[in-house]
């Protein structure tokens, strides 16, 4: 499955670039497990909230999602 996302490019913030987003299940799972391992008492809500904001920040800075999904 792939989607097209539009985001500002890091070097040219006034230009929007189309980027294909492809889903990598292994990468997504590794990311969730890493975040959960860094929390004292992880809950599904906490882990997903952290991943959401990490993706949001990464997309704003680099133009693509950190998790690739």
Residue pairs with C-beta under 8 A, 6 or more apart in sequence:
1 22
1 23
2 20
2 21
2 22
2 23
3 20
3 21
4 18
4 19
4 20
4 21
5 18
5 19
5 20
5 21
5 59
5 64
5 65
6 16
6 17
6 18
6 19
7 16
7 17
7 19
7 59
7 60
7 63
7 64
8 14
8 15
8 16
8 17
8 60
8 63
9 15
9 16
9 17
9 63
10 61
10 62
10 63
17 63
19 63
19 64
21 64
21 65
21 68
21 69
22 68
23 68
23 69
24 68
24 69
27 67
27 68
27 69
28 67
28 68
28 69
31 51
31 66
31 67
32 47
32 48
32 51
35 42
35 47
35 50
35 51
35 54
36 42
36 47
39 46
39 47
51 67
54 66
54 67
55 65
55 66
55 67
58 64
58 65
58 66
59 65
59 66
